[in-house]
Amino acid sequence: MLSFPTEVASSPSDTTVPGLAQRRVWKAPEVVSHSLVVLTLPRLYLTPMTGTPKTEVIGQLQTVRMVDAFLGPLATVIDLHTVRRVKLELATQSVKIDYFTAIDPRARAVIQFASAADADSFFAKLWRRLGDGYQLKTLAPEWWALARVPLVFAAATILFTLLAAMGLNALADWGGDRRGLAKALPDWRTVCIFGGGAVAAAQVWLYRLATRPPEKLELVQR
């Protein structure tokens, strides 16, 4: 079972008064796409995947003043005020961050985590750092697209059960003692029992679709 993201204890941000803000650090293997993900009050830092960082590196991140200089020139630095959109994709356990820079107005960073819990933890903490200027939206398939198949199945089952029960009942009334083909056919009560069971199964199917959580969460600027 995968553990939750490793979070560095209280440490001042690189541009804030000591004790005012905490740095949050996620590292491989909790992060699949990067070796280190460091979140401070003003910035987000991403380092290329080079394996699991050493313990002493995590310890130094607690006290180092210049995070960007410590992580080196290969690290991606995202100023949080440049973030336009953040999308959490639960199916892939990844977070996509759209932001702008002086040379790229449509820059994007993709962070993939080892579990949905890791991705959700990062998304929640990033939202907190971004502040109230962002609105949460849930992205899920349209209700009819989800419910169409079980609804059609239930309606077809009800219609078939009704017609079959009426036909078998009429056949029983007309045939008297059941002989030949009529003897091999099920009783109309049996058809109703199986039809009712199928409709109940469709209702359970529909309920599960209706209560399924959204596939994506998105933060957009207000």
C-alpha positions in Angstrom: 0.0 0.0 0.0 1.4 3.4 -1.0 2.0 5.9 1.7 0.8 9.5 1.6 3.0 12.2 0.2 6.0 13.2 2.4 5.5 16.7 3.6 8.3 18.8 5.0 7.7 20.2 8.5 7.3 23.9 9.1 9.8 26.0 7.2 9.8 29.5 5.9 9.1 30.2 2.3 11.8 31.7 0.2 10.1 35.1 0.1 8.2 35.3 3.4 8.9 36.0 7.0 10.1 32.8 8.9 7.2 30.9 10.4 4.6 32.6 8.2 4.3 29.8 5.7 5.2 26.2 5.3 7.0 24.4 2.4 5.3 21.3 1.2 7.4 18.7 -0.5 6.4 15.6 -2.4 9.1 13.2 -3.7 9.5 10.1 -5.7 8.1 7.4 -5.5 5.0 9.2 -4.4 5.5 11.4 -7.5 5.9 9.4 -10.7 6.8 12.2 -13.1 9.3 14.2 -11.0 11.9 13.6 -8.3 10.8 16.6 -6.3 7.7 18.8 -6.1 8.2 21.7 -3.8 5.3 24.1 -3.0 6.1 27.4 -1.3 3.8 30.4 -0.7 4.8 32.2 -4.0 6.1 29.4 -6.2 6.0 25.8 -7.3 9.2 23.9 -8.1 9.4 20.7 -10.2 12.7 18.8 -10.7 13.2 16.2 -13.5 12.8 12.5 -12.6 16.3 11.3 -11.6 15.2 8.8 -8.9 14.3 9.1 -5.2 16.0 12.0 -3.6 18.4 11.4 -0.7 17.2 12.0 2.9 19.8 14.8 3.3 18.4 16.6 0.3 14.9 16.7 1.9 16.5 17.8 5.2 18.3 20.7 3.5 15.1 21.8 1.7 13.7 22.6 5.2 16.2 25.4 5.8 17.7 26.5 2.5 16.8 30.1 1.6 17.0 30.1 -2.2 15.1 27.1 -3.4 15.6 27.7 -7.1 19.4 27.9 -6.7 19.4 24.8 -4.5 17.4 22.7 -7.0 19.5 23.8 -10.0 18.8 25.2 -13.5 16.9 22.1 -14.7 14.1 22.7 -12.2 10.8 24.2 -13.5 9.8 27.2 -11.5 6.1 28.3 -11.6 5.1 31.6 -10.0 1.7 30.9 -8.5 0.3 34.3 -9.7 0.8 33.1 -13.3 -1.4 30.0 -12.9 -4.5 30.2 -15.0 -6.0 26.8 -14.6 -5.4 23.6 -12.5 -7.0 20.3 -13.5 -7.0 17.1 -11.3 -7.7 14.0 -13.4 -8.6 11.2 -11.1 -8.4 8.5 -13.7 -4.7 9.1 -14.4 -3.8 10.4 -10.9 -2.3 13.5 -12.4 -2.5 17.3 -12.0 -2.2 19.6 -15.0 -1.2 23.2 -14.4 -1.7 25.9 -17.1 0.3 29.1 -16.6 2.0 31.8 -18.5 5.6 33.0 -18.8 7.4 35.8 -20.6 8.2 33.5 -23.5 5.2 31.1 -23.4 1.7 32.3 -22.7 0.3 28.8 -22.8 2.8 26.9 -20.7 1.7 23.6 -19.0 3.2 21.4 -16.4 1.9 17.8 -15.8 2.5 16.1 -12.4 1.6 12.4 -12.1 1.3 10.8 -8.7 1.5 7.2 -7.6 -2.0 7.2 -6.1 -5.2 9.2 -6.2 -4.7 10.2 -2.5 -1.3 11.8 -3.4 -2.8 13.7 -6.3 -5.8 14.9 -4.2 -3.5 16.0 -1.4 -1.4 18.1 -3.8 -4.4 19.6 -5.5 -5.9 20.6 -2.2 -2.8 22.3 -0.9 -2.1 24.1 -4.2 -5.7 25.4 -4.2 -5.1 26.7 -0.7 -2.0 28.5 -1.8 -3.7 30.0 -4.9 -6.3 31.6 -2.7 -9.9 32.7 -3.2 -9.4 34.0 -6.8 -10.1 30.5 -8.2 -13.4 28.7 -8.6 -13.7 24.9 -8.4 -15.6 23.1 -11.2 -16.4 19.4 -11.5 -16.1 17.8 -14.9 -18.2 14.7 -15.4 -20.0 13.0 -18.4 -23.5 14.3 -19.1 -26.2 12.5 -17.2 -28.0 11.2 -20.3 -24.7 9.8 -21.6 -24.3 7.8 -18.4 -28.0 6.8 -17.9 -29.0 6.0 -21.5 -27.9 2.4 -21.5 -29.5 1.3 -18.1 -32.7 3.3 -18.9 -33.1 1.7 -22.3 -32.4 -1.7 -20.9 -35.0 -1.2 -18.1 -37.6 0.0 -20.5 -37.0 -2.8 -23.0 -37.1 -5.4 -20.1 -40.5 -4.0 -18.9 -42.0 -4.0 -22.3 -40.7 -7.6 -23.1 -41.9 -8.8 -19.7 -45.4 -7.3 -20.2 -45.8 -8.7 -23.7 -44.5 -12.1 -22.7 -46.6 -12.4 -19.6 -49.8 -11.4 -21.6 -49.0 -13.8 -24.3 -48.3 -16.7 -22.0 -51.4 -16.0 -19.9 -53.5 -15.9 -23.1 -51.9 -19.1 -24.3 -52.6 -20.8 -21.0 -56.3 -19.7 -21.1 -56.7 -20.8 -24.7 -54.8 -24.1 -24.5 -56.4 -25.6 -21.5 -54.1 -28.3 -20.4 -50.6 -27.3 -21.6 -49.4 -29.6 -24.4 -46.7 -29.6 -27.0 -44.9 -26.3 -27.4 -47.1 -24.6 -24.8 -45.9 -27.2 -22.2 -42.3 -26.2 -22.8 -42.9 -22.5 -22.3 -42.5 -20.9 -18.9 -45.4 -19.8 -16.8 -46.2 -16.0 -17.0 -45.5 -15.7 -13.3 -41.9 -17.0 -13.9 -41.4 -14.4 -16.6 -42.6 -11.6 -14.3 -40.2 -12.7 -11.6 -37.2 -12.7 -13.9 -38.3 -9.5 -15.5 -38.7 -7.8 -12.2 -35.2 -9.0 -11.2 -33.7 -7.5 -14.4 -35.4 -4.2 -13.8 -34.1 -4.1 -10.2 -30.6 -4.8 -11.4 -30.9 -1.9 -13.9 -32.0 0.4 -11.1 -28.9 -0.5 -9.1 -26.8 0.1 -12.1 -28.4 3.5 -12.6 -27.9 4.4 -9.0 -24.2 3.6 -9.1 -23.8 5.8 -12.2 -25.7 8.6 -10.5 -23.6 8.6 -7.4 -20.2 8.1 -9.2 -17.8 10.9 -8.3 -16.6 13.3 -11.0 -13.8 12.2 -13.2 -12.0 15.6 -13.1 -11.8 18.7 -10.8 -10.7 22.0 -12.2 -9.7 25.3 -10.7 -10.2 28.3 -12.9 -9.7 32.0 -12.2 -12.8 33.9 -11.3 
